[in-house]
Amino acid sequence: MAHPRLTPRVQRRAALAASGWVALAATAFPGGSPLRWIPVLAFVVLAPGLAVLLPQPLGLRPGARLEALALAAPVSLSVATLVATTLFLSKAFSLTVFLVVLAVFVSVASLLPGVPLPAATRGAVEREGAGAALVRAPMFRKRSAGGGG
């Protein structure tokens, strides 16, 4: 019996879901080791944003791929800030708890469809009638010759 092959899309989603657990495992290395901080930094800076943005139902056009990559870091840092702030306010912050919460978030988010991206759904061509909206009526009336209203 032949085993079903995993599509590249499923492989990317599985790798993204596993990245948090790899980063968590990397914390077992000594404190200043690049084997510890590089996976953790890469995970915190990119993985939550990619998990939220990338599982697009119809795939991404080349321009939308760049948009998703550019947007992944700010979204990731926003999610990480919300998690860290919540843990600090509840007096439960530690690196392990922080990474576990982010890893669970990324694992769940990678199973769900991504947030729609504007560049993924529209082309470079303007809509019909869009040029008519650019012509505006003047904002001020001309003064009459007498200078009054």
N, C-alpha and C positions, 0 to 999 in steps of 0.2 A: 504494500500500500504506500503510495507516494504521500509525502508530507506537503501540506500546502505551503507555498512560498509567501513570505511576508513582503508586501509592497514597500517601496521606498518611503512612502508616506507614513505607513505604520511603523517602520523602523525608526524614522525621525521622531515620531511621537514617543516611542518606547525609550529612545536614547534621552530625550528631553525629560521624561518622567524619572529615569534612572539617574540623571545628573545630580539631583539633590542628595540622593542616597550615597553617591560616589563622593560628593563634597563632604558629607557627614563622616564618611569613612576616612577621608583624608585628614580629619582632625586628630587622628591617632598618631600622626607623625609629629616629630619634635616641633616646638613653637616657631622657630625662624626658618624652617625648611621650606624651600619653594614647592616641594611636593605637598605641602599643607596649604599654603596661602594662595597659590595659583588656581587650583580647582574651586576653592571657596570663593575667591574673588570673581572668577568667571561665572560661577553659578549665581551669586547674588546680583551681579550686574546685568546678566543677560537672560537667565532661565525664566523667571516669572513673566517678563514681558513677552518672550517668545512663546511661552505656553498660552498666554492670553491672545496673542495676535496671529500666530501661525496656523493653527489647524483650520484653514479656510476650506469651505465645502467644495469650491470649484477650482482650487489652486490659485496661484498668483501670477500675474503678468510680470515681466522683468522690472518695470517701474515700481510695481507694488512690492516686490521683494526688497528693493532698496528702502522703500518707505517703512516696511515692517522692521527691517534691521535698524534703521535710524530711530524708530519709535520704541524699540525693545528696551534700550537702556533706561530712558526716562521712566517708562512704565515699571520696569523692574525696580528701580531705585525708589519709586513712589510706594510700591507694595512693600518693599523692605523697610521703608521708613514707617509705614503704618504698623507693620508687625512689631518692629523694635519699640516704637512709642507705646503700643498696647502692652508689650511685655514689661517695659520700664514702669509704666503707671500701675501695673498690677504687681510690681516688685518680684517678677518671675524671670527677669532677663538673664540669660547665659547664652554662650555661643551655641551650645548643643540644642537648647530649646528653640532658639531663633532659627537654626538650620532645619530642625525637625518640622517646625510650623511652615517654613518656606517650601520644604521638600513635599509635604502633604499638599500644600496649595498647588505646586507645579504638577504633581502627579494627578490631581483631580482636574486641573485646568487643561492638561494635555489630552484628556479624554473627551473634553467638550469641544464643540465647534468654536472657532475663533471669532473675535469681535470684527465686524465688517470694516474693511478699510476703504476709504473713498477712491483711491487710485486703483483698487482691484475691480471696481465695478464700472468706472466711467472711462470713456476714451478721451483722446485729445481733441476731438471735434466738439465745437460748441453746439448747444441745443438750438433748435429752430426758434427764431424770434428773440434770441438773446440780445441781438444787436439793437432791437427796438427799445429795450429797457435802458440803454445807455443814453438815449436822447432825453434830456430833461427840460421841463419848462423852466424859464428864468425864475429865480427866487425873489427878485425885487422888481417892483414896477418902475418904469421910467417916470421921472418927475415931469410935471407939465412945465410949460414955458414960464409960468408965473412963480414957480418954486414952491407952490403949495401942494397939499395932498391931493 
